[in-house]
Amino acid sequence: MNDILALHYLGASLAYSLMGVAIFWVCFIVIDKLTPYQLWKSIIEEKNQALATIVAAMCISIAIIIAASIAG
């Protein structure tokens, strides 16, 4: 029981979580730069629901890929 709550495992989980969030953030910025328009402006200011749905699907797929690569 003490092995499950060891500080080493908590630290590793925190490190992998931060690494996953950083990779996700970089991927989103790269995709935003590759598109011919600004994603955030189109979604927030122009209220483009179709683009918001596509970006949400992209975010979920990137998150699944990152989670699978970190989990091994």
Backbone as ProteinMPNN parsed JSONL, in Angstrom:
{"seq_chain_A": "MNDILALHYLGASLAYSLMGVAIFWVCFIVIDKLTPYQLWKSIIEEKNQALATIVAAMCISIAIIIAASIAG", "coords_chain_A": {"N_chain_A": [[0.824, -1.194, 0.0], [1.971, 1.22, 0.732], [3.73, 1.579, -1.336], [2.198, 2.404, -3.469], [1.484, 5.003, -2.862], [3.88, 6.339, -2.863], [6.303, 8.96, -2.94], [7.889, 9.12, -5.183], [6.361, 8.043, -7.303], [4.295, 9.897, -7.416], [5.699, 12.205, -8.142], [6.645, 11.399, -10.665], [4.223, 11.109, -12.047], [3.314, 13.741, -12.018], [5.352, 14.979, -13.507], [5.059, 13.692, -16.028], [2.472, 14.54, -16.627], [2.761, 17.34, -16.85], [4.546, 17.373, -18.986], [2.934, 16.267, -20.996], [0.916, 18.243, -21.218], [2.461, 20.413, -22.067], [3.405, 19.467, -24.557], [0.966, 19.191, -25.881], [0.151, 21.881, -25.966], [2.14, 23.011, -27.585], [1.643, 21.596, -29.967], [-0.919, 22.561, -30.597], [-0.337, 25.264, -31.099], [1.344, 25.016, -33.33], [-0.434, 23.918, -35.211], [-2.257, 26.015, -35.325], [-0.65, 27.964, -36.503], [-0.253, 26.788, -38.982], [-2.682, 26.912, -40.273], [-4.604, 28.939, -42.569], [-5.906, 31.061, -41.379], [-6.685, 32.776, -38.265], [-7.27, 30.716, -35.637], [-8.284, 31.097, -32.987], [-9.39, 33.691, -33.076], [-11.365, 33.37, -35.051], [-13.049, 31.52, -33.815], [-13.822, 32.704, -31.337], [-14.44, 35.521, -31.779], [-15.868, 35.589, -34.234], [-17.616, 33.573, -33.811], [-17.647, 30.932, -34.933], [-19.044, 28.03, -35.171], [-18.714, 25.564, -36.498], [-15.956, 25.473, -37.015], [-15.059, 25.509, -34.382], [-15.936, 23.008, -33.523], [-14.381, 21.306, -35.11], [-11.809, 22.011, -34.197], [-12.059, 21.177, -31.547], [-12.299, 18.402, -31.901], [-9.778, 17.93, -32.978], [-8.171, 18.632, -30.801], [-8.892, 16.662, -28.927], [-8.021, 14.369, -30.283], [-5.228, 14.821, -30.44], [-4.651, 14.842, -27.716], [-5.264, 12.185, -27.026], [-3.308, 10.8, -28.472], [-0.966, 11.79, -27.273], [-1.355, 10.909, -24.625], [-1.321, 8.138, -25.008], [1.273, 7.769, -25.914], [2.796, 8.58, -23.717], [1.933, 6.811, -21.738], [2.818, 4.463, -22.736]], "CA_chain_A": [[0.0, 0.0, 0.0], [2.838, 2.388, 0.784], [4.371, 1.751, -2.635], [1.286, 3.11, -4.36], [1.472, 6.408, -2.5], [5.254, 6.813, -2.732], [6.555, 10.28, -3.51], [8.481, 8.913, -6.506], [5.275, 7.865, -8.272], [3.6, 11.182, -7.527], [6.565, 13.08, -8.929], [6.65, 10.939, -12.055], [2.918, 11.443, -12.617], [3.297, 15.187, -12.229], [6.257, 15.286, -14.619], [4.432, 13.255, -17.276], [1.316, 15.408, -16.882], [3.261, 18.622, -17.351], [5.111, 17.13, -20.303], [1.811, 16.098, -21.911], [0.273, 19.542, -21.429], [3.373, 21.218, -22.873], [3.379, 18.944, -25.922], [-0.339, 19.549, -26.438], [0.151, 23.311, -26.217], [2.991, 23.236, -28.757], [0.918, 21.076, -31.134], [-1.997, 23.485, -30.936], [0.262, 26.465, -31.693], [1.816, 24.657, -34.669], [-1.606, 23.791, -36.083], [-2.794, 27.368, -35.497], [0.217, 28.656, -37.463], [-0.372, 26.162, -40.298], [-3.952, 27.272, -40.899], [-4.521, 30.254, -43.21], [-6.617, 32.062, -40.578], [-6.435, 32.637, -36.836], [-8.312, 29.859, -35.069], [-8.9, 31.676, -31.789], [-10.206, 34.834, -33.502], [-12.536, 32.866, -35.765], [-13.954, 30.832, -32.89], [-14.328, 33.592, -30.296], [-15.04, 36.76, -32.277], [-16.832, 35.335, -35.308], [-18.497, 32.509, -33.315], [-17.699, 29.899, -35.96], [-19.315, 26.776, -34.466], [-18.138, 24.447, -37.244], [-14.517, 25.478, -36.75], [-14.887, 25.13, -32.976], [-16.117, 21.559, -33.438], [-13.19, 20.695, -35.714], [-10.686, 22.228, -33.286], [-12.291, 20.31, -30.393], [-11.942, 17.04, -32.32], [-8.33, 17.909, -33.115], [-7.611, 18.64, -29.441], [-9.107, 15.344, -28.339], [-7.15, 13.387, -30.941], [-3.85, 15.068, -30.002], [-4.557, 14.41, -26.317], [-5.235, 10.719, -26.995], [-1.998, 10.381, -28.968], [0.025, 12.104, -26.236], [-1.582, 10.013, -23.49], [-0.88, 6.793, -25.364], [2.737, 7.736, -26.012], [3.359, 8.681, -22.369], [1.61, 5.588, -20.998], [3.667, 3.398, -23.275]], "C_chain_A": [[0.867, 1.256, 0.0], [3.537, 2.636, -0.543], [3.497, 2.552, -3.591], [1.344, 4.613, -4.102], [2.868, 6.999, -2.352], [5.436, 8.137, -3.469], [7.144, 10.181, -4.917], [7.393, 8.797, -7.586], [4.492, 9.159, -8.476], [4.403, 12.163, -8.372], [6.589, 12.695, -10.4], [5.327, 11.279, -12.739], [2.821, 12.932, -12.917], [4.18, 15.575, -13.412], [5.642, 14.885, -15.96], [3.213, 14.116, -17.62], [1.756, 16.743, -17.453], [3.857, 18.485, -18.747], [3.992, 16.977, -21.348], [1.109, 17.403, -22.223], [1.153, 20.434, -22.304], [3.378, 20.763, -24.331], [2.061, 19.306, -26.607], [-0.381, 21.024, -26.816], [0.975, 23.64, -27.462], [2.291, 22.752, -30.03], [-0.198, 22.022, -31.559], [-1.448, 24.748, -31.593], [0.738, 26.178, -33.109], [0.631, 24.561, -35.635], [-2.242, 25.151, -36.331], [-1.97, 28.15, -36.519], [0.083, 28.076, -38.872], [-1.667, 26.519, -41.019], [-3.874, 28.675, -41.483], [-5.249, 31.371, -42.447], [-6.308, 31.824, -39.116], [-7.589, 31.876, -36.196], [-9.04, 30.545, -33.916], [-9.822, 32.841, -32.156], [-11.477, 34.36, -34.196], [-13.545, 32.22, -34.823], [-14.602, 31.813, -31.923], [-15.069, 34.795, -30.877], [-16.127, 36.514, -33.325], [-17.825, 34.24, -34.957], [-18.742, 31.423, -34.363], [-17.829, 28.527, -35.282], [-18.693, 25.573, -35.176], [-16.632, 24.35, -37.001], [-14.234, 25.072, -35.309], [-15.018, 23.621, -32.802], [-14.906, 20.824, -34.009], [-11.988, 20.835, -34.796], [-10.831, 21.35, -32.038], [-11.92, 18.864, -30.725], [-10.43, 16.895, -32.463], [-7.665, 17.857, -31.738], [-7.759, 17.282, -28.769], [-8.176, 14.315, -28.971], [-5.686, 13.584, -30.55], [-3.662, 14.582, -28.569], [-4.499, 12.884, -26.2], [-3.873, 10.197, -27.445], [-0.924, 10.63, -27.909], [-0.125, 11.169, -25.047], [-1.092, 8.601, -23.785], [0.646, 6.716, -25.435], [3.387, 7.837, -24.63], [3.119, 7.397, -21.579], [2.436, 4.399, -21.493], [2.841, 2.292, -23.73]], "O_chain_A": [[0.534, 2.242, -0.657], [3.899, 3.771, -0.85], [4.008, 3.295, -4.429], [1.261, 5.406, -5.04], [3.017, 8.071, -1.765], [4.797, 8.389, -4.491], [6.92, 11.061, -5.747], [7.509, 9.394, -8.656], [4.077, 9.47, -9.593], [3.847, 12.866, -9.216], [6.557, 13.558, -11.276], [5.321, 11.695, -13.897], [2.301, 13.328, -13.96], [3.791, 16.41, -14.228], [5.696, 15.653, -16.92], [2.96, 14.385, -18.794], [1.185, 17.222, -18.432], [3.697, 19.369, -19.588], [4.102, 17.502, -22.456], [0.742, 17.65, -23.373], [0.648, 21.133, -23.182], [3.357, 21.594, -25.239], [2.048, 19.684, -27.778], [-0.897, 21.377, -27.877], [0.559, 24.447, -28.293], [2.341, 23.428, -31.058], [-0.397, 22.256, -32.751], [-2.04, 25.249, -32.549], [0.556, 27.008, -34.0], [0.697, 25.072, -36.753], [-2.718, 25.416, -37.435], [-2.524, 28.913, -37.311], [0.283, 28.792, -39.853], [-1.737, 26.435, -42.245], [-3.154, 29.522, -40.953], [-5.193, 32.528, -42.865], [-5.737, 30.794, -38.757], [-8.733, 32.329, -36.21], [-10.27, 30.569, -33.877], [-10.917, 32.961, -31.605], [-12.554, 34.902, -33.949], [-14.753, 32.357, -35.011], [-15.814, 31.757, -31.71], [-16.211, 35.056, -30.499], [-17.177, 37.155, -33.302], [-18.77, 33.995, -35.707], [-19.881, 31.049, -34.641], [-16.829, 27.938, -34.87], [-18.198, 24.658, -34.518], [-16.103, 23.256, -36.804], [-13.263, 24.361, -35.048], [-14.286, 23.022, -32.014], [-14.462, 19.826, -33.442], [-11.224, 19.884, -34.629], [-9.837, 20.835, -31.527], [-11.294, 18.182, -29.913], [-9.866, 15.859, -32.111], [-6.701, 17.117, -31.54], [-6.832, 16.811, -28.11], [-7.606, 13.481, -28.268], [-4.972, 12.602, -30.348], [-2.638, 13.981, -28.242], [-3.766, 12.354, -25.365], [-3.347, 9.251, -26.858], [-0.07, 9.774, -27.677], [0.873, 10.684, -24.514], [-0.517, 7.944, -22.918], [1.236, 5.705, -25.055], [4.435, 7.232, -24.403], [3.993, 6.946, -20.838], [2.707, 3.458, -20.747], [3.365, 1.291, -24.22]]}, "name": "protein", "num_of_chains": 1, "seq": "MNDILALHYLGASLAYSLMGVAIFWVCFIVIDKLTPYQLWKSIIEEKNQALATIVAAMCISIAIIIAASIAG"}
